[in-house]
């Protein structure tokens, strides 16, 4: 079975594109309105026998329809949506959650939050992304596990930010330094000044500084970021060698298209934060877990404040 996703200004134009590309025998699996445009997911069988087609086609059509509707609700970008729907429908899995998990695993990489512990790292990303609180979460986890850790600040933080970091570290018995002393005990966690993801010179400068300290850069981005903006930002950081990302504020958003965008940009998702309480740490993200969240939150994307 070959699947394609078509977008057009009207349903008629989308259907005409389906017939033109896939032929008159194409089956319409799903039709979704996205803003002022119409998205149609269609499929055509290539070489299935009639009996197999009836059994396999019914399941794949249902999976494609459910996954398409779910991803559209989360504002996943059209190209990524098409890839995921095709991968899910072609997986042979009868359940949408398992099929979507398979597709997400094929789209990008996942790693447990353990990769954030044990080595020196620096959090990078736009202002207000949650970099400082992520540093505190990681420092708290290290202290609770009985591990030594150092915290440093790179660049000139916004007014009051350095004082806030100092106040958050105080209960842990830690102080933030300038990070120039490499002889301390434990890995170094570096909090960086907010960086414009679309200023190549600014990105290169901050990444050069943190790598000069022997730190691995970790992109931090709010989960509520627009999917297109998240993809562009992720691509820009990935182009400069950033390989891992953490998303913040899962508890403060209903749409999760940004997570899909980061995967598509080539970044490995290492975890997420979902609580204002800093002792909660970083939650793991897996293909199965993300698929479950996407499907369960689909209906919440239509909720409005009372």
Buried (B, 14 or more C-beta within 10 A) or exposed (E): BBBBBBBBEEBEBBBEBBEEEBEEEBBBBBBBEBEEBBBBBBBBBEEEEEEEBEEBBEBBBBBBBBBBBBBBBBBBBBEBBBBBBBBBBBBEBEEBBBBBBBBBBBBBBBBEBEBBBEEBBBBBBBEEBBBBBBBBBBBBBBBEEEBEBBBBBBBEBEEEBBEBBBEBBEEBEBEBBEBEEEEEEBBBBBBBBBBBBEEEEBBEEBBEBBEEBBBBBBBBBBBBBBBEBBBBBBBBBBEBEBBBBBBBBBEEBBBBBBBBBBBBBBBBBBBBBBEEEBEBBBBBBBBBBBBBBBBEBBEEBEEEEE
